């Protein structure tokens, strides 16, 4: 007799290790319904991948998150094109997509490497540091800030506010007053930055947005704030958690670390994205009744697409529970799929590769103080808030 599987994105045990539960969902409840929350969850790779590529059936119009404060038809006012369907999504995303294309990202490599080296030198010289706060959090913030045009003097405070806005205490199911206050403070920064670019144009993305129009009219401050909020937080958060996860899992598996330190940083990035996906799920709204695996899902259902569970599906990735840099990861859906494929994926990959390259060039061995590690507490982001590290130089 099978024991019923219960899944809630608010289960604090998922912060420790969600993957055994994901395996049970894939095996016994690939279409799971949490009646108390009235949410559905898909966990198999084939189902998640298909839903990501079907915006007509699985809509983003109510937003990709469960938080009640930013869920619903006005979600685009906070989440911009991440809470839109085509064609509105296509038009709005096009305003910024050129800034993130792979060719432009490749052209930024020398500058990214300079930023990385600047942060690493001080940390490495000490012999011990917190990998998250001293490396993983600083590099992505500086890179996305330079790309967008965030003043250097505002970056540390912006990073602090982003952390306050999106990370909540254990047990919190929705945005806290502290989250809302930090979001408001960030919005004030965005308005000031755009105002400065309207007065003094530059060559950065802030200038592009300040001068952009949609449907024949200039973008409103609210539209620009939503776009900047999406770009800054997405460009920072995903890279930050990717780097922390890569550092942790290479430490846990020394054989894989030896490969990673031997010029395999690109594989290190890709397998980490698959094995411990930073964005664990996205939410979609079903636009019509559907039947999947014999289960009827009603129109209007909130459906969680468990990307992290799909990336551990053994039907696609043999021996999927193994962290293996030799693995073929081309079918991983760590950055989503379809029209909402992550705009910042090329940037996150380049940042990850360069940071890990530069670390491997300097460090021979390292240890993480497991007892002092701290995980972030959010409903859909998996990663670390602290990774105390000691190193031995090459």
ZALOTOR-717735 format. One record per residue (C-alpha): residue in three letters; x, y, z. Coordinates in Angstrom, 1 decimal, decimal comma. Each point is the difference from the previous one (the first is absolute). Layout:
<vexro res="ALA" c1="X" c2="Y" c3="Z"/>
...
//
This chain:
<vexro res="UNK" c1="0,0" c2="0,0" c3="0,0"/>
<vexro res="UNK" c1="1,4" c2="3,4" c3="-1,0"/>
<vexro res="UNK" c1="0,2" c2="2,8" c3="2,5"/>
<vexro res="UNK" c1="-1,5" c2="3,2" c3="-1,2"/>
<vexro res="UNK" c1="2,6" c2="2,7" c3="-0,9"/>
<vexro res="UNK" c1="-0,6" c2="3,4" c3="1,5"/>
<vexro res="UNK" c1="1,8" c2="3,0" c3="-1,6"/>
<vexro res="UNK" c1="-0,1" c2="3,6" c3="1,1"/>
<vexro res="UNK" c1="2,5" c2="2,7" c3="-1,2"/>
<vexro res="UNK" c1="-0,2" c2="1,4" c3="3,6"/>
<vexro res="UNK" c1="1,4" c2="-3,2" c3="1,6"/>
<vexro res="UNK" c1="3,1" c2="1,1" c3="1,9"/>
<vexro res="UNK" c1="1,6" c2="-3,4" c3="-0,6"/>
<vexro res="UNK" c1="0,3" c2="0,8" c3="-3,7"/>
<vexro res="UNK" c1="2,7" c2="2,5" c3="1,0"/>
<vexro res="UNK" c1="2,0" c2="-2,9" c3="1,3"/>
<vexro res="UNK" c1="-0,5" c2="-2,5" c3="-2,9"/>
<vexro res="UNK" c1="-3,0" c2="0,1" c3="-2,4"/>
<vexro res="UNK" c1="1,2" c2="-2,7" c3="-2,3"/>
<vexro res="UNK" c1="-1,2" c2="-3,2" c3="1,7"/>
<vexro res="UNK" c1="-3,5" c2="1,5" c3="0,0"/>
<vexro res="UNK" c1="0,3" c2="1,0" c3="-3,7"/>
<vexro res="UNK" c1="1,0" c2="-3,6" c3="-0,8"/>
<vexro res="UNK" c1="-3,2" c2="-1,3" c3="1,7"/>
<vexro res="UNK" c1="-2,1" c2="2,6" c3="-1,8"/>
<vexro res="UNK" c1="1,4" c2="-1,0" c3="-3,4"/>
<vexro res="UNK" c1="-0,6" c2="-3,7" c3="0,8"/>
<vexro res="UNK" c1="-3,4" c2="0,0" c3="1,7"/>
<vexro res="UNK" c1="-1,6" c2="3,4" c3="-0,5"/>
<vexro res="UNK" c1="1,3" c2="1,7" c3="-3,2"/>
<vexro res="UNK" c1="-3,1" c2="2,2" c3="0,2"/>
<vexro res="UNK" c1="-0,3" c2="1,0" c3="3,6"/>
<vexro res="UNK" c1="-2,8" c2="2,0" c3="1,6"/>
<vexro res="UNK" c1="0,4" c2="1,7" c3="3,4"/>
<vexro res="UNK" c1="-3,6" c2="0,5" c3="1,0"/>
<vexro res="UNK" c1="0,7" c2="2,3" c3="2,9"/>
<vexro res="UNK" c1="1,9" c2="2,5" c3="-2,2"/>
<vexro res="UNK" c1="-1,9" c2="-0,9" c3="-3,2"/>
<vexro res="UNK" c1="3,1" c2="-0,3" c3="-2,0"/>
<vexro res="UNK" c1="1,2" c2="-2,6" c3="-2,5"/>
<vexro res="UNK" c1="3,5" c2="-1,2" c3="-0,7"/>
<vexro res="UNK" c1="1,6" c2="-1,7" c3="-3,0"/>
<vexro res="UNK" c1="3,3" c2="-1,7" c3="0,7"/>
<vexro res="UNK" c1="0,9" c2="-2,2" c3="-3,1"/>
<vexro res="UNK" c1="2,4" c2="1,5" c3="-2,5"/>
<vexro res="UNK" c1="-2,3" c2="-0,7" c3="-3,0"/>
<vexro res="UNK" c1="-2,9" c2="1,8" c3="1,7"/>
<vexro res="UNK" c1="1,9" c2="3,0" c3="1,3"/>
<vexro res="UNK" c1="1,8" c2="0,5" c3="-3,3"/>
<vexro res="UNK" c1="-3,2" c2="-0,2" c3="-2,0"/>
<vexro res="UNK" c1="-1,8" c2="2,5" c3="2,3"/>
<vexro res="UNK" c1="2,9" c2="2,5" c3="-0,2"/>
<vexro res="UNK" c1="-0,4" c2="-0,1" c3="-3,8"/>
<vexro res="UNK" c1="-3,8" c2="0,4" c3="0,1"/>
<vexro res="UNK" c1="-0,7" c2="3,6" c3="1,1"/>
<vexro res="UNK" c1="-3,5" c2="-0,2" c3="-1,6"/>
<vexro res="UNK" c1="-0,9" c2="-2,8" c3="2,4"/>
<vexro res="UNK" c1="2,2" c2="0,8" c3="3,0"/>
<vexro res="UNK" c1="-0,2" c2="3,8" c3="0,3"/>
<vexro res="UNK" c1="2,4" c2="2,4" c3="1,8"/>
<vexro res="UNK" c1="-2,5" c2="2,8" c3="0,2"/>
<vexro res="UNK" c1="-0,5" c2="-0,4" c3="3,7"/>
<vexro res="UNK" c1="3,7" c2="-0,1" c3="0,7"/>
<vexro res="UNK" c1="2,6" c2="-2,8" c3="0,6"/>
<vexro res="UNK" c1="-0,2" c2="0,1" c3="3,8"/>
<vexro res="UNK" c1="-2,5" c2="-1,0" c3="2,7"/>
<vexro res="UNK" c1="0,3" c2="3,1" c3="2,2"/>
<vexro res="UNK" c1="-3,5" c2="1,4" c3="0,3"/>
<vexro res="UNK" c1="1,3" c2="3,6" c3="-0,1"/>
<vexro res="UNK" c1="1,4" c2="-0,4" c3="-3,5"/>
<vexro res="UNK" c1="-2,3" c2="-2,8" c3="-1,3"/>
<vexro res="UNK" c1="-2,9" c2="0,9" c3="-2,4"/>
<vexro res="UNK" c1="-0,8" c2="2,1" c3="-3,1"/>
<vexro res="UNK" c1="2,1" c2="2,9" c3="1,2"/>
<vexro res="UNK" c1="3,2" c2="-2,1" c3="0,5"/>
<vexro res="UNK" c1="1,6" c2="1,7" c3="-3,0"/>
<vexro res="UNK" c1="0,1" c2="3,2" c3="2,0"/>
<vexro res="UNK" c1="2,6" c2="-1,6" c3="2,2"/>
<vexro res="UNK" c1="1,4" c2="-2,8" c3="-2,2"/>
<vexro res="UNK" c1="-0,1" c2="1,7" c3="-3,4"/>
<vexro res="UNK" c1="0,2" c2="-2,4" c3="-3,0"/>
<vexro res="UNK" c1="0,5" c2="-3,0" c3="2,4"/>
<vexro res="UNK" c1="-3,7" c2="0,3" c3="0,7"/>
<vexro res="UNK" c1="-1,2" c2="0,4" c3="-3,6"/>
<vexro res="UNK" c1="-0,9" c2="-2,3" c3="-2,9"/>
<vexro res="UNK" c1="0,8" c2="0,6" c3="-3,6"/>
<vexro res="UNK" c1="-0,4" c2="2,4" c3="-1,8"/>
<vexro res="UNK" c1="0,4" c2="2,5" c3="2,9"/>
<vexro res="UNK" c1="2,8" c2="-2,1" c3="1,4"/>
<vexro res="UNK" c1="1,8" c2="0,0" c3="-3,3"/>
<vexro res="UNK" c1="-0,3" c2="3,8" c3="-0,5"/>
<vexro res="UNK" c1="1,2" c2="0,9" c3="3,6"/>
<vexro res="UNK" c1="2,8" c2="-2,6" c3="0,1"/>
<vexro res="UNK" c1="1,3" c2="1,4" c3="-3,3"/>
<vexro res="UNK" c1="0,7" c2="3,3" c3="1,7"/>
<vexro res="UNK" c1="2,9" c2="-1,5" c3="1,9"/>
<vexro res="UNK" c1="0,8" c2="-3,3" c3="-1,8"/>
<vexro res="UNK" c1="2,8" c2="1,4" c3="-2,1"/>
<vexro res="UNK" c1="1,9" c2="1,0" c3="3,1"/>
<vexro res="UNK" c1="0,1" c2="-3,7" c3="1,0"/>
<vexro res="UNK" c1="0,7" c2="-1,8" c3="-3,2"/>
<vexro res="UNK" c1="2,9" c2="-2,6" c3="0,1"/>
<vexro res="UNK" c1="2,2" c2="2,1" c3="-2,3"/>
<vexro res="UNK" c1="-0,2" c2="3,0" c3="2,2"/>
<vexro res="UNK" c1="0,5" c2="-2,1" c3="3,1"/>
<vexro res="UNK" c1="3,2" c2="-1,5" c3="-1,5"/>
<vexro res="UNK" c1="1,3" c2="3,5" c3="-0,7"/>
<vexro res="UNK" c1="-0,4" c2="0,8" c3="3,7"/>
<vexro res="UNK" c1="2,3" c2="-2,9" c3="1,0"/>
<vexro res="UNK" c1="3,2" c2="2,1" c3="0,5"/>
<vexro res="UNK" c1="-1,8" c2="2,5" c3="2,2"/>
<vexro res="UNK" c1="-1,8" c2="-2,8" c3="2,0"/>
<vexro res="UNK" c1="3,4" c2="-1,6" c3="0,6"/>
<vexro res="UNK" c1="1,4" c2="3,3" c3="1,3"/>
<vexro res="UNK" c1="-2,9" c2="0,3" c3="2,4"/>
<vexro res="UNK" c1="0,4" c2="-3,6" c3="1,2"/>
<vexro res="UNK" c1="3,8" c2="0,4" c3="0,5"/>
<vexro res="UNK" c1="-0,6" c2="3,1" c3="2,0"/>
<vexro res="UNK" c1="-2,3" c2="-1,7" c3="2,4"/>
<vexro res="UNK" c1="2,0" c2="-3,2" c3="0,2"/>
<vexro res="UNK" c1="3,3" c2="1,5" c3="0,9"/>
<vexro res="UNK" c1="-1,1" c2="1,4" c3="3,4"/>
<vexro res="UNK" c1="-1,9" c2="-3,2" c3="0,9"/>
<vexro res="UNK" c1="2,8" c2="-2,4" c3="-1,0"/>
<vexro res="UNK" c1="2,7" c2="2,0" c3="1,8"/>
<vexro res="UNK" c1="-1,8" c2="-0,5" c3="3,3"/>
<vexro res="UNK" c1="0,0" c2="-3,8" c3="-0,3"/>
<vexro res="UNK" c1="-3,5" c2="-0,3" c3="1,2"/>
<vexro res="UNK" c1="-3,2" c2="1,7" c3="-1,1"/>
<vexro res="UNK" c1="-3,7" c2="-0,4" c3="-0,4"/>
<vexro res="UNK" c1="-0,4" c2="-1,1" c3="-3,5"/>
<vexro res="UNK" c1="-3,5" c2="1,4" c3="-0,3"/>
<vexro res="UNK" c1="0,4" c2="3,5" c3="1,4"/>
<vexro res="UNK" c1="3,6" c2="0,5" c3="-1,1"/>
<vexro res="UNK" c1="-0,2" c2="-1,4" c3="-3,5"/>
<vexro res="UNK" c1="-3,3" c2="-1,4" c3="-1,3"/>
<vexro res="UNK" c1="-2,0" c2="3,0" c3="1,0"/>
<vexro res="UNK" c1="2,4" c2="2,7" c3="-1,0"/>
<vexro res="UNK" c1="0,9" c2="-1,0" c3="-3,5"/>
<vexro res="UNK" c1="-3,5" c2="-0,4" c3="-1,5"/>
<vexro res="UNK" c1="-1,1" c2="3,3" c3="1,6"/>
<vexro res="UNK" c1="2,9" c2="1,9" c3="-1,5"/>
<vexro res="UNK" c1="-0,4" c2="-1,6" c3="-3,4"/>
<vexro res="UNK" c1="-3,7" c2="0,6" c3="-0,4"/>
<vexro res="UNK" c1="0,4" c2="3,5" c3="1,5"/>
<vexro res="UNK" c1="2,6" c2="0,9" c3="-2,7"/>
<vexro res="UNK" c1="-2,2" c2="-1,5" c3="-2,7"/>
<vexro res="UNK" c1="-3,0" c2="2,0" c3="1,1"/>
<vexro res="UNK" c1="1,8" c2="3,1" c3="1,2"/>
<vexro res="UNK" c1="-0,5" c2="-0,1" c3="3,8"/>
<vexro res="UNK" c1="2,2" c2="2,5" c3="1,7"/>
<vexro res="UNK" c1="3,0" c2="-1,6" c3="1,8"/>
<vexro res="UNK" c1="-0,9" c2="1,8" c3="3,2"/>
<vexro res="UNK" c1="-3,5" c2="-1,6" c3="0,1"/>
<vexro res="UNK" c1="0,9" c2="-3,6" c3="-0,7"/>
<vexro res="UNK" c1="0,7" c2="-1,2" c3="3,6"/>
<vexro res="UNK" c1="-3,3" c2="1,5" c3="1,2"/>
<vexro res="UNK" c1="-1,9" c2="-1,4" c3="-3,0"/>
<vexro res="UNK" c1="1,5" c2="-3,5" c3="0,8"/>
<vexro res="UNK" c1="-1,1" c2="0,3" c3="3,6"/>
<vexro res="UNK" c1="-3,5" c2="1,1" c3="-1,0"/>
<vexro res="UNK" c1="-0,4" c2="-2,9" c3="-2,5"/>
<vexro res="UNK" c1="1,0" c2="-2,5" c3="2,7"/>
<vexro res="UNK" c1="-2,6" c2="1,6" c3="2,3"/>
<vexro res="UNK" c1="-2,7" c2="0,1" c3="-2,7"/>
<vexro res="UNK" c1="0,2" c2="-3,7" c3="-0,9"/>
<vexro res="UNK" c1="1,1" c2="-2,0" c3="3,0"/>
<vexro res="UNK" c1="-2,3" c2="-0,5" c3="2,8"/>
<vexro res="UNK" c1="0,1" c2="-1,7" c3="3,4"/>
<vexro res="UNK" c1="-0,8" c2="-3,7" c3="0,4"/>
<vexro res="UNK" c1="-3,7" c2="-0,6" c3="0,0"/>
<vexro res="UNK" c1="-1,0" c2="3,2" c3="-1,9"/>
<vexro res="UNK" c1="-2,3" c2="-0,9" c3="-2,9"/>
<vexro res="UNK" c1="-0,3" c2="3,4" c3="-1,6"/>
<vexro res="UNK" c1="1,7" c2="3,3" c3="-0,2"/>
<vexro res="UNK" c1="0,8" c2="1,4" c3="3,4"/>
<vexro res="UNK" c1="-0,2" c2="3,7" c3="0,9"/>
<vexro res="UNK" c1="3,8" c2="0,1" c3="-0,2"/>
<vexro res="UNK" c1="-0,1" c2="-1,5" c3="-3,6"/>
<vexro res="UNK" c1="-2,5" c2="2,7" c3="-1,0"/>
<vexro res="UNK" c1="2,0" c2="2,8" c3="1,5"/>
<vexro res="UNK" c1="3,1" c2="-1,2" c3="-1,8"/>
<vexro res="UNK" c1="-1,8" c2="-0,2" c3="-3,3"/>
<vexro res="UNK" c1="-1,3" c2="3,6" c3="0,5"/>
<vexro res="UNK" c1="3,5" c2="1,2" c3="0,7"/>
<vexro res="UNK" c1="1,3" c2="-1,7" c3="-3,1"/>
<vexro res="UNK" c1="-2,7" c2="1,6" c3="-2,1"/>
<vexro res="UNK" c1="1,1" c2="3,4" c3="1,3"/>
<vexro res="UNK" c1="3,5" c2="-0,8" c3="-1,2"/>
<vexro res="UNK" c1="-1,2" c2="-1,0" c3="-3,4"/>
<vexro res="UNK" c1="-2,0" c2="3,2" c3="-0,4"/>
<vexro res="UNK" c1="3,1" c2="2,1" c3="0,9"/>
<vexro res="UNK" c1="2,3" c2="-1,9" c3="-2,3"/>
<vexro res="UNK" c1="-2,4" c2="0,4" c3="-3,0"/>
<vexro res="UNK" c1="-0,5" c2="3,7" c3="0,8"/>
<vexro res="UNK" c1="3,7" c2="0,5" c3="-0,1"/>
<vexro res="UNK" c1="0,3" c2="-1,7" c3="-3,4"/>
<vexro res="UNK" c1="-2,9" c2="2,1" c3="-1,4"/>
<vexro res="UNK" c1="2,0" c2="3,1" c3="0,9"/>
<vexro res="UNK" c1="3,4" c2="-1,5" c3="-0,9"/>
<vexro res="UNK" c1="-0,2" c2="-2,8" c3="-2,5"/>
<vexro res="UNK" c1="2,8" c2="-2,6" c3="-0,2"/>
<vexro res="UNK" c1="0,6" c2="-3,2" c3="-1,9"/>
<vexro res="UNK" c1="-1,5" c2="-2,5" c3="2,5"/>
<vexro res="UNK" c1="-3,2" c2="-1,8" c3="0,4"/>
<vexro res="UNK" c1="-1,4" c2="2,6" c3="2,3"/>
<vexro res="UNK" c1="0,2" c2="2,5" c3="-2,8"/>
<vexro res="UNK" c1="-1,6" c2="-2,4" c3="-2,4"/>
<vexro res="UNK" c1="-3,0" c2="-0,4" c3="2,3"/>
<vexro res="UNK" c1="-0,2" c2="3,7" c3="0,8"/>
<vexro res="UNK" c1="-0,4" c2="0,7" c3="-3,7"/>
<vexro res="UNK" c1="-2,0" c2="-3,1" c3="-1,0"/>
<vexro res="UNK" c1="-3,7" c2="0,0" c3="-1,1"/>
<vexro res="UNK" c1="-2,7" c2="-2,6" c3="-0,1"/>
<vexro res="UNK" c1="-3,1" c2="0,2" c3="-2,2"/>
<vexro res="UNK" c1="1,2" c2="3,4" c3="-1,2"/>
<vexro res="UNK" c1="0,3" c2="1,6" c3="3,5"/>
<vexro res="UNK" c1="3,0" c2="0,3" c3="2,3"/>
<vexro res="UNK" c1="0,3" c2="-2,6" c3="2,7"/>
<vexro res="UNK" c1="-1,5" c2="1,1" c3="3,3"/>
<vexro res="UNK" c1="2,0" c2="0,1" c3="3,2"/>
<vexro res="UNK" c1="-2,0" c2="-3,0" c3="1,2"/>
<vexro res="UNK" c1="0,9" c2="-2,0" c3="-3,2"/>
<vexro res="UNK" c1="3,7" c2="0,9" c3="0,4"/>
<vexro res="UNK" c1="0,0" c2="-0,9" c3="3,7"/>
<vexro res="UNK" c1="-1,5" c2="-3,4" c3="-0,8"/>
<vexro res="UNK" c1="2,6" c2="-0,7" c3="-2,7"/>
<vexro res="UNK" c1="2,9" c2="1,1" c3="2,1"/>
<vexro res="UNK" c1="-1,3" c2="-2,0" c3="3,0"/>
<vexro res="UNK" c1="-0,1" c2="-3,1" c3="-2,2"/>
<vexro res="UNK" c1="3,4" c2="0,6" c3="-1,6"/>
<vexro res="UNK" c1="1,9" c2="0,9" c3="3,2"/>
<vexro res="UNK" c1="-1,4" c2="-2,7" c3="2,2"/>
<vexro res="UNK" c1="0,0" c2="-2,8" c3="-2,7"/>
<vexro res="UNK" c1="3,6" c2="1,0" c3="-1,1"/>
<vexro res="UNK" c1="1,1" c2="-0,1" c3="3,6"/>
<vexro res="UNK" c1="-1,9" c2="-2,8" c3="1,7"/>
<vexro res="UNK" c1="0,4" c2="-2,8" c3="-2,5"/>
<vexro res="UNK" c1="3,8" c2="0,5" c3="-0,4"/>
<vexro res="UNK" c1="0,4" c2="0,3" c3="3,8"/>
<vexro res="UNK" c1="-1,7" c2="-3,3" c3="0,7"/>
<vexro res="UNK" c1="1,6" c2="-1,8" c3="-2,9"/>
<vexro res="UNK" c1="3,5" c2="1,0" c3="1,2"/>
<vexro res="UNK" c1="-0,7" c2="-1,1" c3="3,6"/>
<vexro res="UNK" c1="-1,5" c2="-3,3" c3="-1,0"/>
<vexro res="UNK" c1="2,9" c2="-0,7" c3="-2,3"/>
<vexro res="UNK" c1="2,5" c2="0,8" c3="2,7"/>
<vexro res="UNK" c1="-1,8" c2="-2,2" c3="2,5"/>
<vexro res="UNK" c1="-0,6" c2="-3,1" c3="-2,1"/>
<vexro res="UNK" c1="3,6" c2="-0,1" c3="-1,4"/>
<vexro res="UNK" c1="1,1" c2="0,0" c3="3,7"/>
<vexro res="UNK" c1="-2,3" c2="-2,8" c3="0,8"/>
<vexro res="UNK" c1="1,2" c2="-2,1" c3="-2,9"/>
<vexro res="UNK" c1="3,9" c2="0,2" c3="-0,2"/>
<vexro res="UNK" c1="0,2" c2="-2,2" c3="-3,1"/>
<vexro res="UNK" c1="-2,2" c2="2,5" c3="-1,9"/>
<vexro res="UNK" c1="1,9" c2="2,9" c3="1,5"/>
<vexro res="UNK" c1="3,2" c2="-1,4" c3="-1,5"/>
<vexro res="UNK" c1="-1,7" c2="0,1" c3="-3,4"/>
<vexro res="UNK" c1="-1,4" c2="3,5" c3="0,6"/>
<vexro res="UNK" c1="3,4" c2="1,3" c3="1,0"/>
<vexro res="UNK" c1="1,5" c2="-1,5" c3="-3,1"/>
<vexro res="UNK" c1="-1,5" c2="2,5" c3="-2,5"/>
<vexro res="UNK" c1="-3,6" c2="-1,3" c3="0,1"/>
<vexro res="UNK" c1="-1,7" c2="3,1" c3="1,3"/>
<vexro res="UNK" c1="-2,6" c2="0,0" c3="-2,7"/>
<vexro res="UNK" c1="-1,0" c2="-3,6" c3="0,9"/>
<vexro res="UNK" c1="0,1" c2="1,0" c3="3,6"/>
<vexro res="UNK" c1="-2,5" c2="2,7" c3="-0,6"/>
<vexro res="UNK" c1="-2,4" c2="-2,1" c3="-2,1"/>
<vexro res="UNK" c1="0,0" c2="-3,0" c3="2,2"/>
<vexro res="UNK" c1="-0,6" c2="2,2" c3="3,1"/>
<vexro res="UNK" c1="-2,9" c2="1,7" c3="-1,8"/>
<vexro res="UNK" c1="-1,6" c2="-3,5" c3="-0,6"/>
<vexro res="UNK" c1="0,9" c2="-1,6" c3="3,2"/>
<vexro res="UNK" c1="-1,1" c2="2,7" c3="2,4"/>
<vexro res="UNK" c1="-2,0" c2="2,5" c3="-2,0"/>
<vexro res="UNK" c1="-0,1" c2="3,5" c3="1,5"/>
<vexro res="UNK" c1="-3,5" c2="0,7" c3="-1,1"/>
<vexro res="UNK" c1="-1,9" c2="-3,0" c3="1,2"/>
<vexro res="UNK" c1="-3,4" c2="0,7" c3="-1,6"/>
<vexro res="UNK" c1="-2,0" c2="2,6" c3="-2,0"/>
<vexro res="UNK" c1="-3,8" c2="0,4" c3="0,2"/>
<vexro res="UNK" c1="-2,4" c2="0,0" c3="-2,9"/>
<vexro res="UNK" c1="-3,8" c2="0,4" c3="-0,3"/>
<vexro res="UNK" c1="-1,9" c2="-2,5" c3="-2,0"/>
<vexro res="UNK" c1="-2,1" c2="1,6" c3="-2,7"/>
<vexro res="UNK" c1="-2,2" c2="-3,1" c3="-0,7"/>
<vexro res="UNK" c1="-0,9" c2="-3,3" c3="1,5"/>
<vexro res="UNK" c1="2,7" c2="-2,6" c3="-0,6"/>
<vexro res="UNK" c1="0,4" c2="-3,7" c3="0,8"/>
<vexro res="UNK" c1="3,5" c2="-1,2" c3="0,7"/>
<vexro res="UNK" c1="0,9" c2="-3,5" c3="1,2"/>
<vexro res="UNK" c1="-3,7" c2="-0,7" c3="0,5"/>
<vexro res="UNK" c1="-0,4" c2="3,1" c3="2,3"/>
<vexro res="UNK" c1="-2,3" c2="2,8" c3="-0,9"/>
<vexro res="UNK" c1="1,4" c2="3,5" c3="0,6"/>
<vexro res="UNK" c1="-2,6" c2="2,8" c3="-0,1"/>
<vexro res="UNK" c1="0,2" c2="3,2" c3="-1,9"/>
<vexro res="UNK" c1="1,5" c2="2,7" c3="2,2"/>
<vexro res="UNK" c1="2,1" c2="-2,5" c3="2,0"/>
<vexro res="UNK" c1="3,3" c2="1,3" c3="1,4"/>
<vexro res="UNK" c1="2,6" c2="-2,4" c3="-1,2"/>
<vexro res="UNK" c1="3,5" c2="-0,2" c3="1,4"/>
<vexro res="UNK" c1="2,5" c2="-1,2" c3="-2,6"/>
<vexro res="UNK" c1="2,6" c2="-1,7" c3="2,1"/>
<vexro res="UNK" c1="3,1" c2="0,7" c3="-2,1"/>
<vexro res="UNK" c1="2,4" c2="-1,4" c3="2,6"/>
<vexro res="UNK" c1="-1,9" c2="-3,3" c3="0,2"/>
<vexro res="UNK" c1="-0,1" c2="-0,2" c3="-3,8"/>
<vexro res="UNK" c1="3,8" c2="0,4" c3="-0,1"/>
<vexro res="UNK" c1="0,4" c2="-3,1" c3="2,2"/>
<vexro res="UNK" c1="-2,3" c2="-2,2" c3="-2,2"/>
<vexro res="UNK" c1="1,8" c2="-3,2" c3="-0,7"/>
<vexro res="UNK" c1="-2,0" c2="-0,5" c3="-3,2"/>
<vexro res="UNK" c1="2,1" c2="2,9" c3="-1,4"/>
<vexro res="UNK" c1="3,1" c2="-0,1" c3="2,1"/>
<vexro res="UNK" c1="1,4" c2="-3,5" c3="0,8"/>
<vexro res="UNK" c1="1,1" c2="-0,3" c3="3,7"/>
<vexro res="UNK" c1="-1,6" c2="3,4" c3="0,5"/>
<vexro res="UNK" c1="0,8" c2="0,2" c3="3,7"/>
<vexro res="UNK" c1="3,7" c2="0,0" c3="-0,7"/>
<vexro res="UNK" c1="2,0" c2="3,2" c3="-0,3"/>
<vexro res="UNK" c1="2,0" c2="-0,7" c3="-3,1"/>
<vexro res="UNK" c1="2,0" c2="2,5" c3="-2,1"/>
<vexro res="UNK" c1="0,2" c2="-2,5" c3="-2,9"/>
<vexro res="UNK" c1="-3,8" c2="0,0" c3="-0,4"/>
<vexro res="UNK" c1="-1,8" c2="1,2" c3="-3,1"/>
<vexro res="UNK" c1="-2,1" c2="2,9" c3="1,3"/>
<vexro res="UNK" c1="-1,4" c2="1,4" c3="-3,2"/>
<vexro res="UNK" c1="-3,5" c2="-1,0" c3="0,9"/>
<vexro res="UNK" c1="0,1" c2="1,7" c3="3,4"/>
<vexro res="UNK" c1="-2,7" c2="2,7" c3="0,4"/>
<vexro res="UNK" c1="1,8" c2="2,0" c3="2,7"/>
<vexro res="UNK" c1="-0,8" c2="3,3" c3="-1,7"/>
<vexro res="UNK" c1="-3,5" c2="-0,9" c3="-1,0"/>
<vexro res="UNK" c1="-1,2" c2="-0,4" c3="-3,6"/>
<vexro res="UNK" c1="-2,2" c2="1,4" c3="-2,7"/>
<vexro res="UNK" c1="-0,6" c2="3,8" c3="-0,2"/>
<vexro res="UNK" c1="1,0" c2="0,5" c3="3,7"/>
<vexro res="UNK" c1="3,4" c2="-1,6" c3="-0,4"/>
<vexro res="UNK" c1="2,2" c2="2,0" c3="2,4"/>
<vexro res="UNK" c1="1,3" c2="3,2" c3="-1,6"/>
<vexro res="UNK" c1="3,0" c2="0,0" c3="2,3"/>
<vexro res="UNK" c1="1,1" c2="-3,6" c3="-0,7"/>
<vexro res="UNK" c1="3,0" c2="1,0" c3="-2,1"/>
<vexro res="UNK" c1="1,2" c2="2,4" c3="2,6"/>
<vexro res="UNK" c1="-0,5" c2="-2,5" c3="2,9"/>
<vexro res="UNK" c1="2,0" c2="-2,6" c3="-1,9"/>
<vexro res="UNK" c1="2,9" c2="2,4" c3="-0,8"/>
<vexro res="UNK" c1="0,1" c2="1,3" c3="3,5"/>
<vexro res="UNK" c1="0,0" c2="-3,5" c3="1,5"/>
<vexro res="UNK" c1="2,7" c2="-1,2" c3="-2,4"/>
<vexro res="UNK" c1="2,3" c2="3,0" c3="0,6"/>
<vexro res="UNK" c1="-0,4" c2="0,0" c3="3,8"/>
<vexro res="UNK" c1="0,7" c2="-3,7" c3="0,3"/>
<vexro res="UNK" c1="2,9" c2="0,2" c3="-2,5"/>
<vexro res="UNK" c1="1,7" c2="2,7" c3="2,0"/>
<vexro res="UNK" c1="-0,6" c2="-1,8" c3="3,3"/>
<vexro res="UNK" c1="1,5" c2="-3,3" c3="-1,4"/>
<vexro res="UNK" c1="3,0" c2="1,9" c3="-1,2"/>
<vexro res="UNK" c1="0,8" c2="1,2" c3="3,5"/>
<vexro res="UNK" c1="-1,2" c2="-2,6" c3="2,4"/>
<vexro res="UNK" c1="1,3" c2="-3,5" c3="0,4"/>
<vexro res="UNK" c1="-2,3" c2="-1,3" c3="2,7"/>
<vexro res="UNK" c1="-2,9" c2="1,4" c3="2,0"/>
<vexro res="UNK" c1="-2,2" c2="-0,9" c3="2,9"/>
<vexro res="UNK" c1="-3,5" c2="1,2" c3="0,9"/>
<vexro res="UNK" c1="-1,1" c2="0,1" c3="3,6"/>
<vexro res="UNK" c1="-3,2" c2="-2,1" c3="-0,4"/>
<vexro res="UNK" c1="-1,3" c2="0,9" c3="3,5"/>
<vexro res="UNK" c1="0,0" c2="3,7" c3="-0,8"/>
<vexro res="UNK" c1="-1,5" c2="-0,1" c3="-3,4"/>
<vexro res="UNK" c1="-3,3" c2="1,8" c3="-0,4"/>
<vexro res="UNK" c1="-2,7" c2="-0,5" c3="-2,6"/>
<vexro res="UNK" c1="-2,3" c2="2,7" c3="-1,4"/>
<vexro res="UNK" c1="-3,6" c2="-0,2" c3="1,0"/>
<vexro res="UNK" c1="-2,3" c2="0,6" c3="-3,0"/>
<vexro res="UNK" c1="-2,7" c2="-2,1" c3="-1,5"/>
<vexro res="UNK" c1="1,6" c2="-0,5" c3="-3,4"/>
<vexro res="UNK" c1="3,7" c2="0,9" c3="0,2"/>
<vexro res="UNK" c1="2,5" c2="-2,6" c3="1,2"/>
<vexro res="UNK" c1="3,5" c2="1,0" c3="1,0"/>
<vexro res="UNK" c1="2,2" c2="1,3" c3="2,8"/>
<vexro res="UNK" c1="0,1" c2="3,2" c3="2,0"/>
<vexro res="UNK" c1="3,4" c2="-1,0" c3="1,6"/>
<vexro res="UNK" c1="2,8" c2="-2,4" c3="-0,9"/>
<vexro res="UNK" c1="3,0" c2="0,5" c3="2,4"/>
<vexro res="UNK" c1="3,0" c2="-1,1" c3="-1,9"/>
<vexro res="UNK" c1="3,7" c2="-0,5" c3="0,7"/>
<vexro res="UNK" c1="2,5" c2="-0,5" c3="-2,9"/>
<vexro res="UNK" c1="3,5" c2="-1,2" c3="-0,8"/>
<vexro res="UNK" c1="1,6" c2="1,9" c3="-2,9"/>
<vexro res="UNK" c1="1,6" c2="-1,8" c3="-2,9"/>
//
